[in-house]
Amino acid sequence: MLRDLSLAAKSACSKEDQESLIPLIISLKELGAQAKKRGFLSLEDQLGSITDNFLKIGLQLIIDQTEPEVVSDILDSDIYYNESNGRELLKKIIIREGLLRIQAGDTSRNIFLCTRIFLGKIDNSAFA
């Protein structure tokens, strides 16, 4: 899914829009660290504070121990069929990647690297 060039073109956005997604990447990294340390069920405590519906749905699927390919299919369907563009589409792509990495049990560093890559206009110092 993420290698779709038309999707990449639709998710193009300004540097300012990309900067606004830095907290999301940090949050995904923290969720991954929590899941790795205390298990997926511990993420349930976070659901009440999450306002993004796409992130909340994906996280609930992981907590419910839904098969990875089903989680991927559901998230991909939302990305392809709900007609998001620009920043909102990029946000969904980042969330998808982060959630799938969390579900796979990746380290928080790996989650960070694999989501940060989508913010090509942002200097590494912005994450310090």
Backbone hydrogen bonds, N-H to C=O, Kabsch-Sander energy under -0.5 kcal/mol:
donor,donor_aa,acceptor,acceptor_aa,energy
4,D,1,M,-1.5
5,L,3,R,-0.7
8,A,4,D,-2.0
9,A,5,L,-2.2
10,K,6,S,-1.9
11,S,7,L,-1.4
12,A,9,A,-1.0
18,Q,14,S,-2.3
19,E,15,K,-2.8
20,S,16,E,-1.6
21,L,18,Q,-1.6
22,I,19,E,-1.5
25,I,21,L,-1.7
26,I,22,I,-2.1
27,S,23,P,-2.4
28,L,24,L,-2.6
29,K,25,I,-2.1
30,E,26,I,-2.2
31,L,27,S,-2.7
32,G,28,L,-2.4
33,A,29,K,-2.1
34,Q,30,E,-2.3
35,A,31,L,-2.6
36,K,32,G,-2.4
37,K,33,A,-2.0
38,R,34,Q,-3.4
39,G,35,A,-1.9
42,S,39,G,-0.9
43,L,40,F,-1.8
44,E,41,L,-1.5
45,D,42,S,-1.0
46,Q,43,L,-1.7
47,L,43,L,-0.7
47,L,44,E,-0.9
49,S,46,Q,-1.3
50,I,46,Q,-0.6
50,I,47,L,-1.1
51,T,49,S,-0.6
53,N,51,T,-0.6
56,K,52,D,-2.4
57,I,53,N,-2.7
58,G,54,F,-2.1
59,L,55,L,-2.6
60,Q,56,K,-2.3
61,L,57,I,-2.2
62,I,58,G,-1.8
63,I,59,L,-2.6
64,D,60,Q,-2.4
65,Q,62,I,-1.7
66,T,61,L,-2.5
70,V,67,E,-0.7
71,V,67,E,-2.2
72,S,68,P,-2.7
73,D,69,E,-2.1
74,I,70,V,-2.6
75,L,71,V,-2.6
76,D,72,S,-2.8
77,S,73,D,-2.4
78,D,74,I,-1.9
79,I,75,L,-2.2
80,Y,76,D,-2.8
81,Y,77,S,-2.5
82,N,78,D,-1.6
86,G,10,K,-3.3
88,E,85,N,-1.0
89,L,85,N,-0.8
90,L,86,G,-2.5
91,K,87,R,-2.8
92,K,88,E,-1.9
93,I,89,L,-2.4
94,I,90,L,-2.4
95,I,91,K,-2.6
96,R,92,K,-2.8
97,E,93,I,-2.3
98,G,94,I,-2.7
99,L,95,I,-3.0
100,L,96,R,-2.5
101,R,97,E,-2.0
102,I,98,G,-2.5
103,Q,99,L,-2.9
104,A,100,L,-1.6
105,G,101,R,-0.5
105,G,102,I,-1.5
106,D,101,R,-2.4
111,I,107,T,-2.4
112,F,108,S,-2.4
113,L,109,R,-2.6
114,C,110,N,-2.6
115,T,111,I,-1.1
115,T,112,F,-0.6
116,R,112,F,-3.0
117,I,113,L,-1.1
118,F,115,T,-1.3
119,L,116,R,-2.2
120,G,118,F,-0.7
122,I,119,L,-1.8
126,A,123,D,-1.9
127,F,124,N,-1.8
128,A,125,S,-1.3
